[in-house]
Amino acid sequence: MTKYILFSFCLVLIYPLGVDLHLTGLTAIANDLNASEATLHQFMHKNTD
């Protein structure tokens, strides 16, 4: 049971890291796709609702 709780806790800690990495890479993603950051934000917001 302790391993399960520890694993769950690690998953909770990893999520914010993924969000932070995504946001810092947004400029590079926009440059690669020849799109503006605002366009990417709109696309991601539309597809997550």
FENJO-V484785 format. One record per pair of residues at least 12 apart in sequence whose ideal C-beta (glycine too) atoms are under 7 Angstrom apart, sorted by sequence separation. I is the first residue (numbers start at 1). J is the second residue. If there is no record, write none. Layout:
((I	J) (I	J))
//
This chain:
((26	40))
//
